[in-house]
């Protein structure tokens, strides 16, 4: 019986490690996706003319904050 407990305990540890590794990889993927949204937003807003930005009510100094809000949901 002790041998079975040892084997099943090992399986539980491996499952825990797999879950942690999976969560870690998912976190990295989420961070990369958010960073891509941030970069794309900055790229697109910087491509607009001053007149286009003015029509939208955006000043160039606001671009990074807007991109951060688009990617991460909050401004820092």
N, C-alpha and C positions, 0 to 999 in steps of 0.2 A: 504494500500500500504506500509506503514511503517513497518507493521508486516512482510510482504513478504521480504522486503529489509533486515530486521533483520535476517530472516531465511536464506536467500541466502548468506548474509555476513558471517554467522556462517559456512555455508558449504564451503565457500572459505577459511576461516581460517583453517578448518579441512583439506582441501585439501592441503593447504600450509604446515601444520604441517606434514601430511603424506608424502609429497614430501621431506621435510627436513629429516624426520626420515628414509625414504627409501635411501636417499643419504648418510646419516650417516652410515647405515648398509652396504651399498655397499662399502663405504670407508674402513670400518673395514674388510670386506671380501677381498678387494683388498690388504690391508696391510698384512693380514694373508697369502694370497697366495704368495705375494712377499717374505715374511719372510721364507716361506716354501722352495721357490726356493733358497734363500740365504743359509739356513741351509743344504739343500741337496747338493748344489754345494760344500760347505766346506767339508761336509762328504765324498763326492766322491773324491775330490782332495786329501784330507788327507789320503785316503785309498791307493793312488798310491805310488809306490816305488820311491826312489830318481832317479833311472834310468828312470822310466816312465816319471816322471816330467821333467827330463833333456831332454828326447827325444821330449817332447812337448815344450821345451824352457821356462819352468816355474820353478821358484825358490820357495821354501816353503814360503818365506816371501811375495810372491805375491798372495797367495791363498785368503786372505780376500778381497783384492782389486778386484780380478777376480770375486769372488762371489758377491760382491756389484754391480759390473757392470752388471753381469748376472741378478740380481734381480731388481735393481733400475735404470739401464741404465747409471749411472755416477759413477765416482770414487770421493771419498772425501779425 
